[in-house]
Amino acid sequence: MTTALGADAHITELVGRLLASVDPLTDELTAEILSGEHQYVESTLLSHEQLRDAVHDNLRTLLTALQGRPTSLDAPRAAGRLKAERGIPLAALLHAFRLAGRFIWDRLLVMAVAEDSTTELLHMASGIWVVIDECSGAAAEAYRATVEEQSRRDAAARSVMLTTLLDGSAGNGAGAWETVRVLGLDRQGPFLVVCAEVNDGTEPLPAVDARLRSAGIGSEWIQQIGSRVGLLALPNEHAATTAAEQLARSAVSRVGVSRPFASPAQAPSAWREAQMAAQCLPPGTDGAHVYGSSPIALLAAASPDIAAEVTRTVFGRLRDLPEPEQTLLLDTLETWFTAGGSTTRAAERLHCHRNTVLYRLNQIAALTGRRTTDADSSAELYIALRAVRLAGGTGPRAAGRA
């Protein structure tokens, strides 16, 4: 409701005269709005009848409030919703209310001068603009609420479209291409699907949209249970590396990236690739992993039960050691592999003597029956070690539980 104004009786009578002439006044004010700086959007996005009806209802509301009668703000709210739905800028909406305020003031002033009541009108001036502010404020609030609701509906529609691409229901040909066109992703280059793990509701790829845009890469995202999934449109085939780098910089969880693909109809299989690629990183870590970039990790992620069995078979009695001893030996083994099989470099990284590294490797050999100096045994140890890490454990016990 508008504020109840304590209007002078004579001014109230002048306002009543305007209210009695609200129809011709509506035509005058509508013409003023259409001749103003926002005339283009008002005349092209609203029909003349729609604009006139909105002007009529709001002019009546303003004049009724100026008579001192608290009045519903339904008309301003309706005007705000209408102009938001038609895409008319908020500035044009507020400009119309300012025009209405000046329009009413000018006509009241003419009548007040003619009847020697300007003093009374001046006393009421602030109240007039209070009512204008209340009505324009209600209109602006309804406008913003409508825009927010439209944005939510648009986001929901885009989410549905992307989901149809990922689950294959968009079709295999023209339907899939039409969907990416509507999403604004029909560029010249190939596509990627990204699957980012969500932990405790934390955004897994903060600021990634801006990073990708700066590289000329378009993207659309949806939220799934436990993950955020995106379809990326690349400007060219060479941008796949750039996309992976930008994703890695943003990642605060495990992020899987599919191989590039040419047609949006291939999105379902690419989504599966991205999901699998995320599993190629150890739990609790962050980074971006491209599908197929580590075949051993892919094998372990694709068959976790078999990977656990390989771990049990390869590590043998090492599994029976206390957790700290398992961790020490496996960390040494991993460092030795990372150092390219050099005990000297491994010792430097572990801050111990090279003989200590050799002693630990011999311990592993005694417990597993596999020596790092033998090619086949070394490969088996490496595969089992990767399986342990991907299972999220520091020792093979954890892998055995996976």
Secondary structure, DSSP 4 states (H G I P E B T S, - for coil): --------HHHHHHHHHHHHTHHHHHHHHHHHHHTSTTHHHHHHHS-HHHHHHHHHHHHHHHHHHHTT-----HHHHHHHHHHHHTT--HHHHHHHHHHHHHHHHHHHHHHHHHTT-HHHHHHHHHHHHHHHHHHHHHHHHHHHHHHHHHHHHHHHHHHHHHHHHHHSTT-SSHHHHHHHHHTT---SS-EEEEEEE--TT--SSTTHHHHHHHTT-EEEEEEETTEEEEEEE-SSTTHHHHHHHHHHHH-SSEEEEPPPBS-GGGHHHHHHHHHHHHTTS-TT--EEEETTS-HHHHHHHH-HHHHHHHHHHHHGGGGGS-HHHHHHHHHHHHHHHHTTT-HHHHHHHHTS-HHHHHHHHHHHHHHHS--TTSHHHHHHHHHHHHHHHHTT-SSHHHHHH-
